[in-house]
Amino acid sequence: MYGITTKNKRAEKQFQYYLKIRQSIQEALNRLKEDPRNACGAHKLHGHLEGRWSCWLGSNISMVYWIDDDNQTLVVVTVGTHKDAYN
């Protein structure tokens, strides 16, 4: 099972905000920690976000992250609405 950390303070603040306002996100994160490449609609990103992954945490909330297989960790880059997460 993978752990979850954040890239920086901004990502941590976003992550914690959405965890507080949407309780269903925790269930999605548990699935993602088990299978970070397939759960929650996970998919590789391209263009300026190449090398990162994205998934749906519910409704219109996306999370951009990268997978550190060596340390079994998902590193959260950003969390937000679809529009905000990819800018």
C-alpha positions in Angstrom: 0.0 0.0 0.0 1.3 3.5 -0.9 1.4 6.4 1.5 0.4 9.9 0.5 2.5 13.1 0.9 2.3 16.5 -0.6 4.8 18.4 -2.8 4.7 21.6 -0.9 2.7 23.7 1.6 0.2 24.9 -1.1 -0.6 21.3 -2.1 -0.9 20.4 1.6 -3.4 23.2 2.2 -5.5 22.2 -0.9 -5.4 18.6 0.1 -6.5 19.2 3.7 -9.2 21.6 2.5 -10.9 19.1 0.3 -10.5 16.3 2.9 -12.5 18.5 5.3 -15.3 19.5 3.0 -15.8 16.1 1.2 -15.7 13.1 3.4 -16.1 10.7 0.4 -12.6 11.7 -0.7 -11.1 9.5 2.0 -12.7 6.5 0.4 -11.3 7.4 -3.0 -7.8 7.9 -1.5 -7.9 4.5 0.1 -8.6 2.9 -3.2 -5.9 5.0 -4.9 -3.3 3.9 -2.2 -4.0 0.3 -3.2 -3.8 0.8 -6.9 -2.4 4.2 -7.9 -2.4 3.5 -11.6 -5.9 2.2 -12.0 -8.2 3.3 -9.2 -10.4 6.4 -9.4 -10.0 6.9 -13.1 -6.2 7.3 -12.8 -4.5 8.3 -16.0 -1.1 9.6 -17.1 -0.9 13.3 -18.1 0.8 14.7 -21.1 2.1 18.1 -22.2 3.4 20.4 -19.5 2.2 17.8 -16.8 4.0 14.8 -18.4 5.3 12.4 -15.9 2.4 13.1 -13.5 -0.9 11.3 -13.0 -4.4 12.5 -12.4 -7.5 10.9 -10.8 -11.0 11.8 -9.8 -11.7 12.2 -6.1 -15.4 12.7 -6.6 -17.7 15.0 -8.4 -15.6 17.6 -10.1 -12.5 17.3 -7.8 -9.2 16.1 -9.5 -5.9 15.4 -7.9 -2.6 15.6 -9.8 0.2 13.5 -8.4 3.3 11.5 -9.2 4.1 8.0 -8.1 7.3 7.3 -6.2 7.5 3.5 -6.5 10.9 3.3 -4.7 9.3 4.8 -1.5 5.8 3.5 -2.1 4.5 7.1 -2.0 2.0 9.2 -3.9 3.2 12.8 -4.0 0.2 15.2 -4.4 1.0 18.2 -6.6 -2.4 19.9 -6.6 -6.0 19.2 -5.8 -9.0 21.1 -7.1 -11.7 21.4 -9.6 -10.9 20.1 -13.0 -10.2 23.6 -14.3 -7.9 24.6 -11.3 -6.0 21.3 -11.1 -4.6 21.4 -14.6 -3.5 25.1 -14.8 
